[in-house]
Amino acid sequence: MKSPLAKQLFQIEGITGVFFGPDFITISKDAMAEWQLMKPDIYSAIMDHFASGQSIVYDDQDLAASDTTILPDDPEEVQMIKELLDTRIRPSIQEDGGDIEYCGFENGIVKLKLKGSCRGCDSATVTLKNGIENMLMHYIPEVQAVEQVIDENESVAIEEFDKLEEKLGEK
């Protein structure tokens, strides 16, 4: 999926990520960039884009979550997990500018990837464990735990951030 709006936003110095939800946009920035300086350019890019009448994505693909589409061969517990994610969990996470992606269910463990503002949020683990895990376990007895899936790029970024914090702590 390609987006003319995302392309425009990435032209703004300091922007490192753009995430489109059904009714929100989450923008991530470089640690050194200042929101105060970036906000006018961000607002301008968004307003100009919507004033132009262009679509957010080139091919008008629906932004609905395909990860939770119930497939004919999904076991009953997977269907229930996907339905809960779509109807109960995803809407509340999207209210905070984030989203979740269903990555699988194996041996009683639901694998989810946090996206948008939830990805780097300090309380993401608490949200994942206390909120999502408790709800899924309450409604679906087969669920034993929820684990966060972290892709390779995020893993490297987390390691580098930890190293930086360690260096700053030594000073």
C-alpha positions as CSV (number, residue, x, y, z in Angstrom):
1,M,0.0,0.0,0.0
2,K,1.4,3.4,-1.0
3,S,0.3,6.7,0.4
4,P,0.8,10.2,-1.0
5,L,0.1,11.6,2.5
6,A,2.7,9.5,4.1
7,K,5.2,10.4,1.4
8,Q,4.5,14.1,2.0
9,L,4.9,13.6,5.8
10,F,8.2,11.8,5.5
11,Q,9.5,14.9,3.7
12,I,9.4,16.7,7.0
13,E,12.7,16.5,8.8
14,G,12.6,14.4,12.0
15,I,9.6,12.2,11.1
16,T,10.5,8.5,11.5
17,G,7.1,6.8,11.3
18,V,3.6,7.4,10.0
19,F,0.7,5.1,10.9
20,F,-2.9,5.5,9.6
21,G,-5.8,4.2,11.6
22,P,-9.4,4.2,10.6
23,D,-9.9,7.7,12.0
24,F,-6.5,8.9,13.2
25,I,-2.9,9.4,12.2
26,T,0.0,8.6,14.5
27,I,3.3,10.2,13.7
28,S,6.6,9.2,15.3
29,K,9.6,11.5,15.4
30,D,13.4,11.3,15.9
31,A,14.4,11.8,19.5
32,M,16.3,15.0,18.6
33,A,13.4,16.6,16.7
34,E,11.1,19.0,18.5
35,W,7.3,18.8,18.1
36,Q,7.0,22.5,18.4
37,L,9.0,23.0,15.3
38,M,7.4,20.1,13.4
39,K,3.7,20.7,14.2
40,P,3.1,23.5,11.7
41,D,4.6,21.5,8.8
42,I,2.7,18.4,9.9
43,Y,-0.6,20.2,10.1
44,S,0.0,21.9,6.8
45,A,0.8,18.6,5.0
46,I,-2.3,16.9,6.4
47,M,-4.7,19.8,5.7
48,D,-3.3,20.3,2.2
49,H,-3.7,16.6,1.5
50,F,-7.3,16.5,2.6
51,A,-8.1,19.7,0.7
52,S,-6.7,18.2,-2.5
53,G,-9.4,15.4,-2.3
54,Q,-6.7,12.7,-2.9
55,S,-7.1,9.3,-1.2
56,I,-4.9,8.5,1.7
57,V,-3.7,5.4,-0.2
58,Y,-3.0,5.2,-4.0
59,D,-5.1,2.2,-4.7
60,D,-8.0,3.0,-2.3
61,Q,-7.4,-0.2,-0.3
62,D,-9.6,-0.4,2.7
63,L,-7.7,0.2,6.0
64,A,-9.8,-2.4,7.7
65,A,-7.7,-5.0,9.6
66,S,-7.1,-8.0,7.4
67,D,-5.2,-9.8,10.2
68,T,-8.5,-10.4,12.0
69,T,-10.5,-11.5,9.0
70,I,-12.1,-14.8,10.0
71,L,-11.1,-17.5,7.6
72,P,-13.2,-20.6,6.9
73,D,-10.4,-22.9,8.2
74,D,-9.8,-20.9,11.4
75,P,-10.4,-23.1,14.5
76,E,-13.3,-21.9,16.8
77,E,-10.9,-20.4,19.4
78,V,-9.0,-18.4,16.7
79,Q,-12.3,-17.1,15.4
80,M,-13.3,-16.0,18.9
81,I,-9.8,-14.3,19.4
82,K,-10.1,-12.4,16.1
83,E,-13.7,-11.3,17.0
84,L,-12.7,-10.0,20.4
85,L,-9.7,-8.2,19.0
86,D,-11.9,-6.5,16.4
87,T,-14.9,-5.6,18.5
88,R,-13.5,-5.0,22.0
89,I,-9.7,-4.6,22.1
90,R,-8.7,-2.8,18.9
91,P,-11.2,0.1,19.3
92,S,-9.8,1.0,22.8
93,I,-6.2,0.8,21.6
94,Q,-7.0,2.9,18.5
95,E,-8.4,5.6,20.9
96,D,-4.9,6.0,22.1
97,G,-3.4,6.3,18.6
98,G,-2.2,2.7,18.3
99,D,-3.3,-0.6,16.9
100,I,-2.6,-4.3,17.3
101,E,-1.9,-6.9,14.7
102,Y,-2.9,-10.6,15.2
103,C,0.1,-12.7,14.4
104,G,-1.1,-16.2,15.5
105,F,-2.3,-18.6,18.1
106,E,-0.2,-21.6,19.1
107,N,-0.1,-23.8,22.2
108,G,-2.4,-21.5,24.1
109,I,-0.4,-18.4,23.3
110,V,-1.8,-15.5,21.3
111,K,0.9,-13.5,19.5
112,L,0.2,-9.8,18.9
113,K,2.2,-6.9,17.5
114,L,1.7,-3.4,18.8
115,K,1.6,-0.6,16.2
116,G,1.4,3.1,16.1
117,S,1.8,5.0,19.4
118,C,1.4,1.7,21.4
119,R,4.6,0.3,19.8
120,G,6.9,2.5,21.9
121,C,4.7,3.2,24.8
122,D,6.1,2.4,28.3
123,S,2.8,0.9,29.4
124,A,2.5,-1.4,26.3
125,T,3.6,-4.5,28.3
126,V,1.1,-3.6,31.0
127,T,-1.7,-3.1,28.4
128,L,-0.7,-6.3,26.7
129,K,-0.6,-8.4,29.9
130,N,-3.3,-6.9,32.1
131,G,-5.7,-5.7,29.6
132,I,-5.6,-7.8,26.5
133,E,-4.4,-11.1,28.1
134,N,-7.0,-10.9,30.9
135,M,-9.8,-10.2,28.5
136,L,-8.9,-13.0,26.1
137,M,-8.3,-15.5,29.0
138,H,-11.7,-14.5,30.5
139,Y,-13.7,-15.2,27.3
140,I,-11.6,-17.9,25.7
141,P,-10.4,-20.7,28.1
142,E,-7.9,-22.0,25.5
143,V,-5.9,-18.8,25.8
144,Q,-3.1,-19.2,28.4
145,A,-1.0,-16.1,27.6
146,V,-0.4,-13.2,25.2
147,E,3.0,-12.4,23.9
148,Q,4.2,-9.4,22.0
149,V,5.9,-9.9,18.6
150,I,8.8,-7.6,17.9
151,D,10.2,-7.4,14.4
152,E,13.9,-7.3,13.7
153,N,14.1,-3.5,13.2
154,E,12.3,-2.8,16.4
155,S,14.5,-5.2,18.3
156,V,17.6,-3.4,17.0
157,A,16.1,0.0,17.9
158,I,15.3,-1.2,21.4
159,E,18.9,-2.5,21.9
160,E,20.4,0.8,20.7
161,F,18.0,2.8,22.9
162,D,19.0,0.6,26.0
163,K,22.7,1.2,25.2
164,L,22.1,5.0,25.0
165,E,20.3,5.0,28.3
166,E,23.1,3.0,29.9
167,K,25.7,5.5,28.6
168,L,23.6,8.5,29.8
169,G,23.2,6.8,33.2
170,E,27.0,6.5,33.6
171,K,27.5,10.3,33.2
